[in-house]
Amino acid sequence: MPKVKTNAAAKKRFALTGTGKIKRKHAFHSHILTKKSKKRKRNLDHTALVQDANLKQVRELLSLR
């Protein structure tokens, strides 16, 4: 059986933590930033963890079983 390829887009967007959780970046922080408050932009800067509802789908894209 052939190897399963990792999705290249997912590879660039997600990162694994040391404990096996998957980190992600927040959306809405790439453009049209002038109308957003400093507090909102600052909070979008931090990384977040992938929610349980999406975890299975993201793990499949990253070829993690």
Summary of the structure (lengths in Angstrom):
residues: 65
radius of gyration: 14.8
end to end distance: 15.9
largest distance: 51.9
contacts: 119
relative contact order: 0.26
helix: 37%
strand: 11%
